[in-house]
């Protein structure tokens, strides 16, 4: 039986800078029952910036919480439900500008949201567009952005873009034996070439020392998608006998 929809919105202008990391640093964040999902043997994390637009929570447009930015850090997992493998994402951190959004997400889905001042800009150029997402931490504006081609195309099956963008499940760690699973629904997005990028952030304060060596170097890849309407269904609890070892990567 399908779960009822918790959230409906548009996710637009999704920028993802993807970094290769040591799988050991993800061990504390790996939800019970999941295993790491890799791309050609590489364990990847993504710094993601995008817009939430026309947001409805439980069918309601909450005043002043309809359109806002989000920046998050995520990695990729699989979960076998007894019949098939589900490809999903796990969030290390999510930043939004509204404290009530962080409160609801953290309590209902055991997410890791933080509320900080945020802003964004879109600058139209001759053949490209510049997208910038910013958040203020300790009085300093951190930045994630890119210059992107105005030409879009479909995601090709089996491509690295498909691996990064085509995840329709989310998994959150509750305990060593319990995980929350939720389903995300949207059309396959179109992508555009990233011509240049910028990422300036206080990695140590945001994510801890372990992530500094991996998020302060050139990204493995940089992708941009136009986005679409999305729906997030209510979460479901998964109880497992024990968490799989980190070495079990499919």
N, C-alpha and C positions, 0 to 999 in steps of 0.2 A: 504494500500500500504506500502510495506516495505521501511524503510529508507535505504539510501546508507551507506556503511561501511566507518567509519571514521578512524578506527584503526584495523590493523591486527598485531598479534605478537604471541609469546609463553609466557605463564605464567608458570614458573617452580619452583619447590622446595618451595611450599607454607607452611610456618609455621604459625599457629594461636594459640596464647594463649588467652583463653576466660575467661572474668571476669564478675561476677554478679555485677550489679550496680543499684542504686536507679533510677527509671525512671524519677524522677524530674530533674536530671542533664542533661537529654537529651532534655528537653522541648525547649531550645533555638535553637536546631539543627533540630527539627522535620519539614520536608518539608510539605507545605500545601497539604491537601488531603490524607496524609498517616497516618497510625496508627502503633504503636509499635507491632512488631512480637515477641512473647516470646517463650521460650522453657520450657515446664512444669511449667509455671507460673513465670519463671525467666527472667528478662531483662538482656541480655548479650551484652557485647562489646568485640571486638577482636583486639588484637595487631597482625598485620600481617607483615611478611617479605617474600619477594619472588623476583625472577628475571624476568625482562622483557628481552626477547631475540628475535632476528630477527624482530625488530619492523619496521612496515611500517605505516606512517601517510599519509592518502589520496593517498595510493598506492606508496609512495616514501620512500626509505631508506635514512634518513637524516644522513650525515656523522657525526660520533662521538655520535650519538643518537640512536644506534641500540640495544646495549646490556647495561643494567644498573639495579641497585638495586631499590627496592621501599620498604618502611616501612610505614604502615598506621594504623590508629585507626578508626574502623567502628562499626556501630550498625545496627539492623535489623528492617525492616518495611514491611508493606503490603499496597498496593494501589488497590482500587476497581475501575475498568474502566467502570463499568456499566454492564459488563457481567461476569467478573471473577476477583478473587483476584490475584494480582501479588506480588510475594515475592521479596524484594529488599534489598539493602544495602545503608546506608548513611554514608559518610565519615566526621569525625570530623577533621582529619588532614592526609595529605599524604606527605611523604618526598621522594625526588628524588635527584640525584646528578647533574642534568642539569637544568640551569635556564630557557632555552627556553621551556623545557617540562612543567615546572610550569606555565610559561606565557601563553602557548597555552591552557592548561587544565583549568586554572583559568578564562580565558576570554571566551572560547567557551562553557564550561560546568559549570561555576560557582563552580568549585572544590576549594579545600582549600590546594593547593600544596605549599610546601616550598622547596627551593633548598639548600642542605647542602652537604659538602664533605661526600662521602660514600665509603664503601668497603665491601667485603664479603669473606668468606673462606669456603672451603669444604674439610673435612679431612676424608679419608677412614679408617675405623677401621676393626677389624676382622669380626664382624657380624652386625655392625652398621655404620652409617655415621654421622659426626658432621657438622652441618650447622650454620654459624654465619653471621648475618647482622649487620653492624655498621654504625653509622652516627656521625659526629663531631659537637658538639654544645658547644659554649663558650670555645673552645680549648680542650674539653674533649670528648673522644669517648664513645658514648652510644652503648648498645649492646642488641640484641635480637637473641637468638639461641637455638639449641636443639641437642641432640643426638637421632638419629632415627633408627629404625630397617631397615634392608635391604629387609625385606619381605613385599610385598604389596598385598592388597586385594581390591575387589570392595566395594564401599559404600553401606551399607544395607539400604533399604527403611525404613523410620520411625526412623532411628538412629540419635543420636545427631550430628554425623558427617554430615549426610545429611542436617540437619538444618543449620549448619554453612557453608558448602561449596556450597549447591545447591541454589544459588541466581542468577537469570539471568536478573535482572533489577537493575539500579542505579537511585537514586533520590537525587536531589540537591535543596536546598532552595534558591529561588530567592527573594521572598517577602512573606508577610503573606498570600497572595492569589495566588501566582504563584510558580510553581515547574518545574524543568527540569527532564524529564524522558528519560533514554537511555537503550538500550537493549544490553546485553552481551551474546555471543553465544560461547559455548564450549561443548565438550564431558564430560560425567560424569568422574570424576577423580578417581584414586586409592589412597588408604591411607595406611600409615604405622604407627606402634606404636611409640609414643614419649617416650623414656626411661628417659630422663632428659632434663631440659630446663634452660635457663638463660635469665633474663631481667633486665638490669641495665640502667636506664634512668632518666633524669631530668624531671620528670612528671610535676612539677609546671610550669616550663618555657615552655614546649612543649604544655601542654593542659589546664593549669590553676589549681587553688586551688581545685576546685570542684571534680577533678578526682583523686587527690592524695590518698584519703582513699581507693579507689577501685582498683587502679593499682599498689599499693605497697604491696599487700597481695598475698597469693598463688592463682593462677588462678583456676577457676572452672573446666576447662579442657584444654588439650593441644592436638592439632591435626596437622598432616602433610599430604600433598597431593603431588603427583608427578607433576600435572599440565598437560597442553596440549596447542595446538594451540587455540587462541581465536580471536574473532572479536567483535568490539564495533561499533554499528550503530549510526548514527547521532542522536542528541537529539531532543526531542519534548517538547514543552511548555504545561503545564497543568494549567488551570485557574479554581479556585474553588471559591465558594461564601465566604467561611470562612474556616479556618483551623479547623480540628476536635480536640476536647479536648484530652489532654494527657491521661485521664482516659479511653478513648476508645481504648482498647487493645484487639486484636483478636488472 
